[in-house]
Amino acid sequence: MAEATLAQISPVQADLGTIVARSAQRYGPKPALVAGRRTLTYQALHDLCDRVAGGLRELGVRPGDRVSLYSPNRWEWVVAYHAALRAGAVVNPVNVMLTPEEVAFVLNDCGATVIFTAGEKAEVMAGLTRAVPTLRRVISFDPAVALAEIQRQHATVFDGVPTMYAMMLADPSMPGADLSSLRICAVGGQTMPVAKMAEWEARSGAPLLELWGMTELGGAGSSNCSYMPNVHGSIGFALPGAEARVAALDDASVTVPDGEPGELMIRGPLVMLGYYGNEPATKAAIEPDGWMHTGDIASRDDEGHYFIVDRKKDLIITGGFNVYPAEIERVVASHPAVAMVAVGSVPDQTLGELARAYVVLRPGASATQDQIIEHCRPHLAAYKRPRSIRFVPDLPKTSTGKVMRRELKTLDR
């Protein structure tokens, strides 16, 4: 099969496309990926990526073409991702929870040549693009299965979003789970209540390090360090090669003093080049000097630790006061009956907006609205306290387990 030459592929694509090949040379027979009862060695993963990359080229995929992935997380997703890179293509992961109409917009917007999708979506997707390699259905998180696999595989590292840790802590199988193999855990995607972080560390015996990243960075931008004291509630320091600062909300050129909230700004080689085909959005996101707006409100302490206060767009304004949902979530989550919580806003004729907490209780636990609000009293100023509580069986989440605050209103219907 013809192979794309390095001259046809950008340096970044060429380097990413060799990750699995280099790993196969170094770790060949060792397990690279465990998915259910299937284990792929580094060599097997390399061989599969090679075959799929060849198949993409036969379909006409050329360096620089976009290849979309619309599937839950699974071993085939990993193969498709690295195969596309090996073929010199640009990988375009698509949120699996999007509707066919939304996916059609993404595919047209990026000019996708090929889409990898799950089997149950294949028939719909077939009308949107010319090639649809199919994948079997999978159920991206099950807390009981995760706990069992940590024990069965003697896992040393676990990486997840806050919802995953909350679900495992609340699962009935947790008391009997053996997590002693864990050496280190990481959490990102959203802010995690400090109380839940402490609970996980006490139960697992492993440090839980918070990191921070975004799609526009291609991954993580900051992290706590395993060799330094772990500061709960902090996203740590900017990664090597990256710069971070906290800018005034009304003037991105002004850096605010330590301890004051502002917008987190990032600069460095990890920052995206821009939004494909959308120059206005690119200019709005990236300043002329390279600093990128993250949309996260943050602060920094005098030791250089960064703390995410909340998403700028999730800010609740109550009677002229700024209320950050994440701050309320951290307090409510410390109530012993609470398994998960998310805070949204409801309109109010007098104050504009009021905070409402949506609470998932632990199995067998009980609590009332008044008890939850009273729990907040010593920890939150009066204007910050949630004015109402909704007890719900679950929270709306993305395919990766992140809570979708903007969907919380659907739970009131």
ABEGO torsion letter per residue (X at the ends): XBBBBAAABBAAAAAAAAAAAAAAAAAAABBABBBEABBBBAAAAAAAAAAAAAAAAAAGBBBGBBBBBBBBBBAAAAAAAAAAAAAGBBBBBBBAABBAAAAAAAAAAAGBABBBBBAAAAAAAAAABABBBBBBBBXXXBAAAAAAAAAAAGBABBBBBAAAAAAAAABAAAAABBAAABABBBBBGBBBBAAAAAAAAAAAGBBBBBBBBBAAAGEBABBBBAABBBBBGBAEBBBBGBBBBBBBAABAABBBBBGBBBBBBBBEAABBAEBBGBAAAAAAABBAAGBBBAGBBBBBBAAGBBBBAEBAAABBBBGGBBBBAAAAAAAAAABAABABBBBBBBBBAAAGBBBBBBBBBBBGBBBBAAAAAAAAAAABBAAABBABBBBBABBBBBAAGBBBAAAAAAAAX
